[in-house]
């Protein structure tokens, strides 16, 4: 992260300081590492105070731009932005829609953000890594040892 981006992260943290939901939103974006590096996002939706000593994100306008297709991104990047906005003062989300499909790393970031928004600022989140093989598939090694049973099979 460049010095400018570090400064932006610090200014956003300063703008959110003291209000757990806002801190959680900003930390989620910083830890995710995508949105604050994007000039089309940071240049358009980060608002600085008069002294340039703190900044906030205009969540409603950011989500409006996302919905309009003006912020092209992956599905998981969009979900993280929507969750970050919803934790602060942006539009709400349907959790089922934004949580399903996130990988273990992003789920951990979201869980940490939810805890922080609720005032648990020193909590630790452990998310187990998913299995290596898709569910419902029977997997054997070279010696025919079962590595994973399929859905309809009984364990030996």
Secondary structure, DSSP 8 states (H G I E B T S, - for coil): --HHHHHHHHHHHHHHTT-HHHHHHHHHHHHH-SGGG-HHHHHHHEEE-TTSS-EEE-HHHHHHHHHTTSS---HHHHHHHHHHHHHTTS----HHHHHTT--HHHHHHHHHHHHHHTT-TT---------SS-TT--EE-TT--EEE--TT----
